Amino acid sequence: MMTAETLPLPSSGRQAGALSSELIEDGACFHCAEPIPAGLDLTVSYRNEARPVCCTGCQAVAELIISGGQGDYYEYRDSPAARPELAADATDWQAFDGQESVDKDGLAEATIWIDGIHCGACGWLIETHLSAIPGVKSVGVDQQTGITHLRWSSEYVQQSMLLEAIAALGYQPHPLSGSELDESLARERAAFLKQLAVAGLGMMQVSMFAIGTYFGPENGMDPAVERLLYLVSMLVAAPVVFYSGVSFFAGAVRALKVRQLNMDVPVSIALLLAFGASAVNFFRGEGPMYFESATMFVFLLLAARFIAMGVRHKAVDAQRALLPMLPDAVIKIVEDGPAGQEVSIPRASLQPGDLIRVRPGDAIAADGIIESGATTINEALMTGESRPRAGHVGEPVLAGSGNIDGSITVRITRAGKDCTLSQAADLLNRARLSRPRQVLTANRVSSVFVACLLVVATAVFFYWLPKGFEHAFSATLAVLVVTCPCALSLAIPAALSAATTRLARDGLLVSRLDALEVLPRISCALIDKTGTLSEGRPGISAVRLNASHPNAVDKATLLDWMAALEKHSNHPLAAAFRDLRTATQAEAVSAFAGQGLTGRIEGRSLKLGSAAFTGDASQADEPLILADEAGVLGWVEVVDPWREDTVTTLRGLAAAGVRTVIASGDHDQRVQQAAAELGISFAAGELKPDQKLELLRRLQSEGETVLALGDGVNDSGLLGGADVSVAMAEGADLATAGADVVLTGRRLGPLLMLLTAAHRCRTIVRQNLSWAVAYNVVAVPFAAAGLIGPGLAALGMSASSLVVILNAARLAKMGLRKDLAPAGDAKERSGEPQPQPA
Amino acid sequence: MKILFLLIPLSLILLSVAIWGFFWMVRHRQFEDMDAAAWRILTDDVAPEDRQSHE
């Protein structure tokens, strides 16, 4: 048996970008590649070598993978694994046992969505690991979407055990219920694949026949054979145009119904002209026929759109995007049975009126009112408010909010699709539907061209009419066919798809091709604050020690102790200490809801928290304070820091003539302070999602072309309504689902690259359009005069298309890093009215 | 060249068979995951003796 070590696999034969185990740097975790905290000595044994890991979570996952015989994962993955969350509690999953459907062979089956899959090696790891569990019959992981189909024999294994096994590998499984199981994307893809196959195969066949017809009867071909070749070409081209090309016609009809033009209109006209004129010529028995051009045209356009669809589908659909924010199972308190009995049920079966228990650290599953208990609630997801608030009996709570430190019971008022979080997803969908459609430059040119063509064709017809109807008709068709705006229609999609490919290499994923055409005209950028301009997670900004303490400690010890205590906390501020990765253990830690923590380290009884909690009256601006029995040890300021390139990016935007406006859900005071710090003249705070959308609409009505940049659920409406929307990939999935462009990585800088690329793309599109128009201007008079034979016309058309495609291909290789500031044709703007916040 | 009258319609039949075959593959979800197969071939299956135990 061949093992992976003996597998004859040259390094060049590996998947491009594979992260083999040798590439993990010294001092980085073998599993997640994050830095290992000083003094920590945890290792896993991999191929007889001790490899260091950063935490017990990574260690557990790595040992599980290696001992299960799936160590090859570490050779073939293309990026490090996510750092595993705290071990999942298997009892959570038990709510799903017995809920699965049973197929005709008596096997249980379920569809789950696995979050955290980022490369083929992940899919392989999950498949092989689960297949090794006795009783599991089949595992199908779609690594693009994370949707996984499982079939198993329930005599041997339960669903909860399978979910637990997936969680143990460091992924987050979410069982899907009926309404969340949206197969529409898969159906769209399947339909698209069929159309693409018909177009591709049809194009090859018709082109082959076309080469035969180029010889023609003048070279001794039997006219009957030529006729047969044309007949077959027409028979094959018909399904290509009317089956594969149906989406172009549907799109054109939709646009015309609302009296607008999109790219589909000229495409449809071109297709109908090319096919219709050729068919008419076939039945007349004379004149040129261009079935091969029509089929090639359909295939190339479909291929470009298929790539764009792939990107769009990668951004998960809006309803599924909500799953990671909500718990899969909830604890329901049974009120009509034995008093106080608690059962775990799937979230999907929750009804308004139910009473649920929410433990500290859990997310709230549905909108409701706190019935008992007191806690601190983190509503950053819905409101963008960066600091948690206290939650008391009788106060409403929203689905997706985090219950930080107290156990509460909540009476459900709105569940499932009615809760505020789902409404945000709806807001996104509605905003997208009502987005002001841009009449794009390129489309206008195409439309003008098509209109001119029709005028010229009519003129030609009437010019030749005195010489007889037959002659006039023939000349008119020649004009229509020779100008078949192949190069013209390819000019735009070829450039867009080349630019998209180029941007993807720098971590910019474009899901709506039109966005690139709108970008050069952007005049205003509406940007969210928390998580977009800022990192969205707290960082330590200043540490001060209390020198007058009788038993003072140094800075490192102070931070280490704080980190040791915060390890036990779910409070958002605790995240500031997570990077310290302390190995110190605190004993007897207890959390006081909304106040702080107490615990013992090295025999000292420590208190960590606000001024009131630690009994320190000297501080006004609420830093975190660590105190022991003898008094305050030190103060730590925690802020949400700007991203490393926030300032340079904003400067770049200003240089490109783009006005920046902050739209945040955070406290107005903090927002104004941030705006002042960053030199932004207008900022609005305390905006709800629909108010953000309102602000956007007002800017648009003032004539601005607005780019929206955001990361959270509360930005989703904003992103849906903007002329171009950009979302941070690390933000909420709901935001990325609504965005035209997704920015991966943790920097804002690529935004400037996006603008540069859009400008270049526009230049190339203009060159292509000029070329296509010039070609037609030269060719049409000759065609109108009846001087161009079929062979010459076909050659000319292929050559002009080729020029357009090669020119567009330059975009795929453009260098973007050198000149980050786009050389845009920005308008001077001064003294314009400032909008007021809503 | 009369044979073309037989061969060309024959090629059309082959074309329809190819398209039917492709549609069949799409219906059976063979194109849903285009990457997993590339990974699967790089690694060994479960050893034969283990395989028997859970079948």
Interface residues (C-beta under 8 A of the other chain):
Chain A: M1 M2 T3 A4 L7 L9 Q15 G69 D72 Y76 G120 A121 G123 W124 E127 T128 S131 A132 P134 G135 G140 V141 D142 Q143 Q144 A186 R189 A190 L193 K194 A197 V198 L201 G202 Q205 F209 D222 V225 L228 L229 V232 L235 V236
Chain B: M1 L4 F5 I8 P9 S11 L12 L15 A18 I19 F22 F23 V26 R27 R29 F31 E32 D33 D35 A36 A38 W39 R40 L42 T43 D44 V46 A47 D50 S53 H54
